[in-house]
Amino acid sequence: MTRPASWTNPLRDPADYRLPRIAGPSVLVIFGVTGDLSRKKLMPAVYDLANRGLLPPGFGLVGFARREWADQDFAQQVHDSVKQHARTEFREEVWQQLLEGIRFVPGQFDDDEAFLRLKETLRELDETQGTGGNHAFYLSIPPSSFDAVVTQLKRHGMTENRNGQWNRVVIEKPFGHDLASAQQLDAVVSSVFPPESVFRIDHYLGKETVQNVLAFRFANQMFEPIWNNNYVSHVQITMAESIGIGGRAGYYDGIGAARDVIQNHLLQLLALTAMEEPNSFDAAQLRVEKQKVLAATRPPADLDAASARGQYLAGWQGGQQVKGYLDEDGIPADSTTETYAAIRVDVDNRRWAGVPFYLRAAKRMPRRVTEVALGFKSAPHLPFNASDTTALGTNALVLRIQPDEGITMRFGAKVPSTQMEIREVSMDFDYGGSFTESSPEAYERLILDVLLGDPPLFPQREEVELSWQILDPFLDRWAEHGRPEGYAPGTWGPQSAVDMLARDGHTWRRP
Ligand code: BG6
């Protein structure tokens, strides 16, 4: 639709066309329900959806785990995690309604009896809660157990879509360890579920600010003309966390920063930043453009010069003494896992040729921040005295993904009461200041989309494989090196990362 030429959008009446998207009758079954993800994110997200009125009255939540719990014990766990981690306020009436559909199935993944009990539980919920025979199986478990679970689901007849009823599977990263293992995993899942029933979670795609990358680029006319190698000199995508690995040694060691978040979150951010405009936002069209840009993304020939890795040392951070990675509980003293990873990739197409994309991810950084920063070329000519522009800096456009959600533009401005001295300033858009609506948690959006069967925010198999194809050469090269370089906690990482950018004439941003 063409908008009327007006400075503001006249269609702003809030009582408008935005009907809420409410899930239909369904059951969410969570495998691995005693894990951190489930406790901190999934169960609270289910409650938040219920509290926002986005779940139907016919809804069930089933936990499956190796605990001798009764339904009430599991309900108590859900209750505690909701109280502790939910985003929205606790309302007894919402809780009571959710409670009616909460069930627990104790069992092991290789236990036929347990899956018979699960089947019976789903039948009972379909009957008593009116959940309509629609089931989403969320595998919040290590990939090594996917095979066992999906095979059991199939063997017990819980995977087929019949008479308009659906069964879907939701899988969490890591989607493999490298390209070959990702393909094996996929073969397992797709031997049981058709592609349209498989929902791969990359929770970054559920974040409002990540979806806004597309809104920003494609809803506006101002930015797209400069979004290319005529104007952009390089792009930095940063995911810095101030925390260490906490209690996640079992998951993290042997995985490391690159597999943990570059393979998925950061390469998805790269795809959204660099891709061409999709014909529409439906899943098939988005997929075409994301795949195209990932297929054009390659590591440079000199992998050592184009990457850096580090491991945090013991020291002080934020006034607190913190352990080094090797001293964390459960980490072998000779671990070579990186907690800092930076890579440079090139996007070999007309728009981006010659523009390096730098991706870095790390734990124990000075602060938690995720951002996509486009650094622009200098003006071809500066008609000022050289001494007046020393504080000009690099023009930049920064998409602030979190925690400080918004967008910043950095550019030069005249310093008042000087003849013509230029200094770098910024112009900010803040979500909090511009919208009264608060951002839902990524998992709220993604769980709702699974229940609605709405696929655009879920990476497809090809994207996952292309991402491994980009990362594998770095991983193979790193495997030949020994321990990563140490870096002090609360700093921006190892010297090799600084050198890596310096070689290209750039410096890392310190957000
Ligand atoms: C997860 C990683 O995918 O993302 C964690 O496995 C990381 O290591 C987490 O801490 C960060 O998520 P967020 O949403 O807080 O940026």
Boltz pocket constraint, residues with backbone or C-beta under 6 A from the ligand:
constraints:
  - pocket:
      binder: B
      contacts: [[A, 241], [A, 260], [A, 261], [A, 370]]
      max_distance: 6.0
